């Protein structure tokens, strides 16, 4: 019989004030959004174009709306279209769970385009800044997934396998921590290094391309260890929905990098 590490005793509820319950998942969203927003302002001050940092004060509202609306609709259309078609009111019940990163990413793209257009900011320049801070939210989000004992990995005999409260009696890969490390910490280091140590920020679309390429590779890799959604399973053979949605990001990222490196007009 396989044996694994015990899941740490962590209450999904961070604290409670009277009838108000605050969960770690909510705090993860708040921390990711606030830290990402503040770091956006820091990056904006570095140039290469002259943008009033005060314009970014409204950015938080746009990004939050993009994440919530895009994340929810992405989950509806990518993961459970038949269920929500039969139960349309469930779409609005976000507190019951069900968010998609890929949908949230598309939502942020739309929000960034609208924000950039209204504030006369170069769209790809803004996208590069958002790409640099996105791993912050990914890191906190995956840690929250771990605390909630959700999105765990497949059964494993690895010595670091964990027996999750919601994952049965067998040890599983802590795939949430794999993602927090790769999509959060490693990708953040790569993007910030490119921003500060190279001239990447002078070529619009470069940092966005790096993010898309890096996330697509890391997510596709971790999907090899992550348990597929129970109501979907494998799409075909051992291919998961997460991989199907991530592989296009790799090719789009390469396209953005190619376009950035061949960008002739460097005047913003």
RALINJO-V625441 format. One record per backbone hydrogen bond with DSSP energy under -1.0 kcal/mol. NH is the residue of the N-H (numbers start at 1). CO is the residue of the C=O. Records with the same first field share a line. If there is no record, write none. Layout:
NH = CO + CO
This chain:
5 = 161
10 = 8
14 = 22
15 = 22
17 = 20
20 = 17
22 = 15
24 = 12
27 = 23
28 = 24
29 = 25
30 = 26
31 = 27
32 = 28
33 = 29
34 = 30
35 = 31
36 = 32
37 = 33
38 = 34
39 = 35
40 = 36
41 = 37
42 = 38
43 = 39
44 = 40
45 = 41
46 = 43
47 = 44
51 = 49
55 = 52
56 = 53
57 = 54
62 = 58
63 = 59
64 = 60
65 = 61
66 = 62
67 = 63
68 = 64
69 = 65
70 = 66
71 = 67
72 = 68
73 = 69
74 = 70
75 = 71
76 = 72
77 = 73
78 = 74
79 = 75
80 = 75
84 = 80
85 = 81
86 = 82
87 = 83
90 = 87
91 = 88
92 = 89
93 = 90
94 = 92
96 = 93
97 = 94
100 = 71
104 = 100
105 = 101
106 = 102
107 = 103
108 = 104
109 = 105
110 = 106
111 = 107
112 = 108
113 = 109
114 = 110
115 = 111
116 = 112
117 = 113
118 = 114
119 = 115
121 = 116
126 = 122
127 = 123
128 = 124
129 = 125
130 = 126
131 = 127
132 = 128
133 = 129
134 = 130
136 = 133
138 = 134
139 = 135
140 = 136
141 = 137
142 = 138
143 = 139
144 = 140
145 = 141
146 = 142
147 = 143
148 = 144
149 = 146
150 = 145
153 = 173
154 = 225
156 = 171
161 = 158
162 = 172
163 = 5
164 = 162
167 = 164
172 = 162
173 = 154
175 = 173
177 = 174
178 = 174
179 = 175
180 = 176
181 = 177
182 = 178
183 = 179
184 = 179
185 = 180
186 = 181
187 = 182
188 = 184
189 = 185
190 = 186
191 = 187
192 = 188
193 = 189
194 = 190
195 = 191
196 = 192
197 = 193
202 = 199
203 = 200
206 = 203
209 = 205
210 = 206
211 = 207
212 = 208
213 = 209
214 = 210
215 = 211
216 = 212
217 = 213
218 = 214
219 = 215
220 = 216
221 = 217
222 = 218
223 = 219
224 = 221
225 = 222
226 = 222
227 = 152
232 = 229
233 = 229
235 = 239
239 = 236
244 = 240
245 = 241
246 = 242
247 = 243
250 = 246
251 = 247
252 = 248
253 = 249
254 = 250
255 = 251
256 = 252
257 = 253
258 = 254
259 = 255
260 = 256
261 = 257
262 = 258
263 = 260
266 = 264
